[in-house]
Each structure stands twice: as C-alpha cells, then as structure tokens.
Amino acid sequence: MSAPYAKLPAWADYGLIPLINLCVAFLVAGLVVMLVGENPFRAAAILVEGALGRGQNIAYTLYYATSFIFTGLAVAVAFHCSLFNIGGEGQAYVGGLGVAVVCLAFDSILPWWVVFPLAVAGAALFGAAWAFIPAYFQARRGSHIVITTIMFNFIAASLMVYLLVNVLKPATSQAPQTRTFLEGGQLPKLNFVLEALGFSVRSAPFNLSFLLALLAAFLVWVLIWRTRLGYEIRMRGFSPKAARYAGVSDTKIVIVAMLISGALAGMMALNPVMGDQNRLQIDFVTGAGFVGIAVALMGRSHPAGIVPAAILFGMLYQGGAELAFEMPNISRDMIVIIQGLVILFAGALEHMFRPSVQAAIATLSPRAVGAEARQGEGG
C-alpha cells in the first residue's frame, strides 16, 4: 500500500513543520492586523511584551498554559486511539465538581498537602466518569464520539448551573458559587520561583498545579510510548482491524483511552478552582477544553510538543489582553481570529508544506529520508 508522504526525520516532523505552520499563521494574522489599520510589527511586539515582558505577565502566561497542558494531553490520548474527544470542556466542568467536593469536605480539617492529592483523585475520577458514558456508547453502540461528547458539554454546563444554584450555594449568598475554600483547600503559588529568577511578581494565580501538569505530560509519554497499554492504544489508532486481529479488545481499549482522557481533562479544574478562585463557580473552564484541541494538533499529540504549544496559547491569551488594551482597533475577537489561524495551519492544513519540506530534505540529505522510510517499512 502506498503512503501519501514519505516518513520524515523526527526533528522535521515534530519540529520544523509545526514551526513553518506557526510562522505562516502569524504572517496571515499580520495581514489581518494591517487590514484594520495597525502596524503588525508593533502589534507583535506588544503581544510578546504583554506575555513575557514582566514577571507578572510570565506568571499569568504559565497559569493559562497549565490548563491548556491538561486539556491538550486529554485530547492527545484520545487522538492516539483514533478518537476525537471534543468533550474536554464538560469533563473539566465535572472535574471541578470533584475538586469542590473534596475541598469543601476537608479544607477545615486537613492541610493543603493532604487535600491536594485527594482533590487530584476527585478531579480525575469525576472527569473520567463523565467521559465513560460517551465512551460506552461509542464502544458498544457505535454512537459517534464527537456527537456524544459535544452533547455532554451542554449537559455538564446545565448540571453545574443546577448544582451551584440549588445545592452548593450558601444560603446567605446570591452568587451561583460555593463558599470560599479555607486554607486547606488552597494551593500555594509558585510566584516565588519567578522572583528567585529576578522577576517581580505582585500577585498572580500561577500555582502548584503547573508542576502537576508537567508530571502528567511525562506520565502520558511513558504511557503511550513505553507501556503495553499505550502500544495497544496506538495500534487501535493506526488500524482498528489490525488491533482486533492482534487480540486487542476494541471495547476495552476505547473505554480505557476515554477514561484516561476524561481524567486528564478533569484535572484541569485544579488550576482555576483550587489554585486561583478557591471556590467553584460558573464558567471557570473559559474555553480551555476547546483550546486543548488546538494545543494537541499543534503539538502533534506528543507531550514534548503539547507543553510548548500550551505555553504559546497562554502567551496569546495573556498577550492578547494587553494587545487589545494598547490597540483599541484590535479587539478580543481579533485575538480569537489569530488563535483560529494557528488552529487552521497547525490542524486542518498541517500537511500543506510537507511535500516541499520532504523534497528539500531529500535534496540536502537523501540518506536521512531513505533511512526513515526504510525504518517505517520495517516497523
């Protein structure tokens, strides 16, 4: 069977091509900025300055990136199993409920370092439980995972509104939110790390869940590329028929992959709920579940790509706020357009420049492409 493209060296496949796509996306974004009458070079300088120019800005960038790492990993695990989990938004919502239940129950009697692992378990359990139902429908009834996970996003949002208004809201409060967690339910900030590096951080929500996100990225790499379960997930992703022929249970592997994906999405809630707001409130996810799709696409579903892709989108979130303030002609909607262009070139058009890169590498180093092609045939 012929392949549409020859196998490229890893540095080109996971580094060069995403970099080219990213540069083209920002080039087109620069043209959009010119159309509204602003200088694209000044806009780029403001965006970078707003994201990385001061310690305060870096802390906010990393805070946003933390949420995107979790949701990007969630999407990537499902991708490897040939599943499009578009329900990270709802799974993160329900994961926040797991965090809140733990914090409300134990914040007054246990220290944060005991409550934190319990909250991690609660977030993962609730997120996985919310992903289980679409996974079961996909595995046993053939219901398309995209449709069911989208539906469950809306169900999760409605469920959260009902619980916050009628169950979890204190009787003396009018706002649809839980009480503020006590000290045992609050994660310590990591601003001191930036201050130790010479940056000044007045107050920012950058917290301990960032380290958990990095640990999760490493564990996902171990799972997907160093374990039998990960091999079965990737086998099912490459060819469900071959996986069944090899004795892999399609029902089991679909459900397990979605449970892991849902658990990772649910753990995203630790960052805003326990690390920043210190309470559960409506709309705390703020689109991070959908951004995770773009992060996974741009990072080629590999943790080593997902982490920098998440930081990039954190820069767009933080720097975009500064850009909208400094350049009134560039609204927040324009920032969404820039994000959309990154998604377009990193996802839908990710192979646009692949033939040119392949030809260039073959011309400069034919042995490299030939070796990779032979390795792909042998593997």
N, C-alpha and C positions, 0 to 999 in steps of 0.2 A: 504494500500500500504506500503510495507516495505521500509525503508530507508537504504542506504548503510552504514551509520555510525550513531551511537547514538549522540545526541546533547551533546556537551561538555560544561563545565563551561566557561563563557566568558573569564576569565583570561587565560585559556588554549587555547581556540580557537583563541583569538586575540593577545595573548602574548607568550605563551610557544611554540606553533607550529611554528609561524614565526621565533622565536629565534633559534629553533633547525634547521630549514631550512637554516637560515643565517649562523650558525656555520658550517654546513656541506658544504655549498657553499664555505666558506673561507678555509675549510680543503682541499677540492679538488683544490682550487686555489693555496694553499700552495704546493700541489704536482706538479702542473704545474710550479710553480716557481723553485722547485727543479730540474725539468727536464731541465731547461735552465741553471743550474749550479749555482744558487744563494741560499742564506740562507733565507728560508721563514720567520723565526722569525725576522731577520734583516729587511727584506722587509716590514713586518707588522709594525715594529717599525718606519721605515721611512715614511710609508704611514700615520700612525696616527700622527706622528710629523709634517709631511707636511700639515695635515689638521687642527690640533688643537694645535700645539706646540707653536705658537706665535699669538699675536693679529691680525697681518696682515693675517695669514693663516685662522684664525677663521672667519674673515670678508669675505674673498673670499669664504669659505665654505658656509656661510649663504647666500651670494649673489647667488651662484649656486642653493642652496636649495630653494630660493624664487621662481625661475622659475619652479622648479620641483613640488612645492606645488600646484601652479596654474594648471599645466597640469595634475598632479595626481588627483586633485579634478575633473577636467573636465572628465577624463576617468571614475572616480568612479561614478559620477552622471549617466552617460550613462550605466555603468555596472548594476546599481540598476534597470534599466529599461530593462535589458537583451539586451542591445545594445553595440556593440564593436566600439566605436568611435576611429578609428585609424587615424583620420584626424586632431589631435591636432596641428600637425606641420603647416599645411596650415592655420588653423584657427588663430594660433598665428601670422603667417605671415601677414594675412589680418588685424588682430587686431593691428599690428604695424602701418599699414597704417592709421587706425583710430586715433592712438596716434599722428602720424606725422601731420595729417590734423589739429588737434586741436592746437598742439604746434606751427606750422607754422603760424596759423591764429591769435593766441592770445598771443604768448610769448613776444611780444613787448609792449603790452598794458595792460596786466593783471599780477598780481603777481602769483607765483607758486601755492600758496594755493587755488587760484581760478581756475587756469588752470588744476590742478591735478584732481579734480572731473569731469571736462569736459573731460579730457583725459581718465579717467576710463570709463565714459559713452561711449566715442567713441570707445575704445578698445572692450568693451563688445558688443556694437551694431554691429560693423564690424565683430567680431568673430561669433556672433550669426547668422548674415545674411549669412555668409559663410557656417555655419552648416545647415541652413534652407533647402537648396536645396537637399542635400543627405537625410535629414530627410523627406522631402516631398516625394521623390522618394521611400523611404522605406515604408512610411505610406500609400501612395495612389497607388503606382505602384508595390510594392513588391521587388524593387531593393535592393540587399543586401548592408547593410550599410558599411560593410568592403570594398567592391569593390569601391563604390562611394566615400567614404572618402579618400581612397588611391589615386584615380584619382584626387580628388580635391586638394590634397597636391601638385601634379605636376603642376596643373593649377595655383595654388596660387603662386608657385615659378616663373613660367613663367610670370604671371601677374606682379609680383613685379619687375622683371628684366625690363619689358617693361616700367613700370611707372617711375622707377628710372632713366632709360637711356633717355627716351623721354619726360617725363613730369615734374618730381620733381627735377631733377638735375639742379643746377645753370648753367647758360650759360658759366660761366668762369671756371667751374670745369670739370676735365676729369674723376674723380672717380664717379661710379654709387651710389650716395648717396645724401641726401638732404643737405641743409646748416646746420650748427651747430645751435641748438636752443639757443635763448637768455636766460637770467637768469630766465625769467618767465616760460620757458619750461624745467627747470632742477629741478629734485627732490633733496632735501637735503640729505646728507649722514647721516648714523647712527653710524659712527665710534666713535663718542663721547660716545656712550653707552658702548662700549668695553673699551675705555680709562678711563671711570669712574670706571670700574671694575678693573683697574690696568694694563690693557694690552696696549701695544704700537702699534699704527696703523699709519703707514706713509701715505699711500694712498691706498684706496680700494673702490670698487664700491658698497659696502653694503649700501643700501638706504631705504627710507621710504616705498617702495613697500613691504618690508618684513612684516611690520605691517599690510598692506592691505591683504597680503596672509594669515596671521593668522586670521584676521577678516573673510575672505572668508571661511576658514576652519570651523570656528564656525557657520557661517550662513548656510553652507551646512549641518552641523549636525542638526541645527534647522529645515531646510527644509525637510530633508529626514526622520527624526525620530520624529518630533514634529508638522507637519502640515498635513492637509488632502491631499494636492498635493503630498507630499513625500510618504504618505501611498499608494496613487494610483500608483505612480512610482514603489514602491517596489512590490505592488500587481501584476502589469503588468510584472515585472521582474520574480516573482515566477511562475506565470501562466497566460499567456495572455488570455486563455479561461475563467478562473475564473474571471479575471478583466472585460472581456466583459459581462459575466453573471451578475456581480455586477453593471453594468451600466456605466463602465468606457469606454470612447471613445478611442479606440486604436489609431486612427489617431491623436487625440488631444494630448494624453499623450506622444506618440513617438516624435511628433514635439516639444512639450514643453520641454521634457527632453533633446533633442538635442540642443535646443536653449540655455538652461542653460549651457550645456556642452560646446558649442561653445563660449559663453560669457566668461566662466572661462578660456578657452584656449586663447582667445583673450587678456585677461587681463595680461597674462604672458608677453606680449610685453612691458608693462610699466617698467618692471625691466631693461632690456638692453637698450631700446630706450630712455626712459626719465630719467632713473636712472644712466646709465653708459655712453653710447656712445653719448647721447644728439644729436642724428641725426638718420635718418632711412637709413640703408644700407643693402646690400645683405647678406644673411646667418646670420642674427642676432639671429635666433632661435637656431642654432647649435645643432639640435637633441633633444631639450628639450621636444618636443611633443611626441617622441617615448620613452624617458626616463620616461615620465609620466605614460605610460602603466605599466612599471615595478614597479614604485612607488605605483600605485593603487593596483597592485597584491600583493605586499609585505605588504602594509598597510591594506589589506583585505577590500578595498573600504570604510574604515571608516576614517574620518578626524583625529581621535586620533592616527591612525596608519600611515596615509599618511604623517603627519608632520615629525615624526622621520625617516620614510623611505626616505623622500626627503633630510633630513639632512645627512643621510647615503650616498646617492648618491652624495650629494655635497662634502662629505669627499672623496669619490672615485675620483671625478673629480679633486679636489684641491690636495689631497694627491697623486693621480696618477701622476700628473705633476711633483711633487717633486721626486717621486719614479723613474720615467723614467730618470730624470736628475742624480740622485745619482747612479742608477744601469743601465748602458747602455744596458745590456743584456735584460732588461725588457723595451720593447718599449711601446708606447701608445696603440698599438694593444693588448698587454698583458693586459692592464687595461680594454680594451673592453671585453676581454675574462672573466676577473673577474666579470665585470658587467653582462655578459651573464650567468655566473654560478649562480649569485644571482637571475636573472630572471628565470632561469631553475628550481631552487629548490623552489623559492617563488611562481612561477606561475604554470608551467606545472606539477611539481612534489610536489605540496603543500600538498597533502594528503598521501605522501609516509610514513610518520611516524605517521600518525593519528591513525591507529589501535593499534600501540604499546603504544602511549600516552593514548589512551582510556582504554586499558587493565590495564595500570599502575595506572591510576586514579581510575578505578573501584576496583582494589585490595586494594589500600590505603584508598579510601573514596567512598565506593559504594553508600552511601546516596546522595553524590553530583551529580553523574552521573544519578542516578534514579530520583532525583528531576528535573534535567534539562530535562530528557527525558519526564517526565510527563508534565512539563511546555510546551515542544514543542508539545505534543499531544493536550493539552488543547488550545494552541494558534493557 
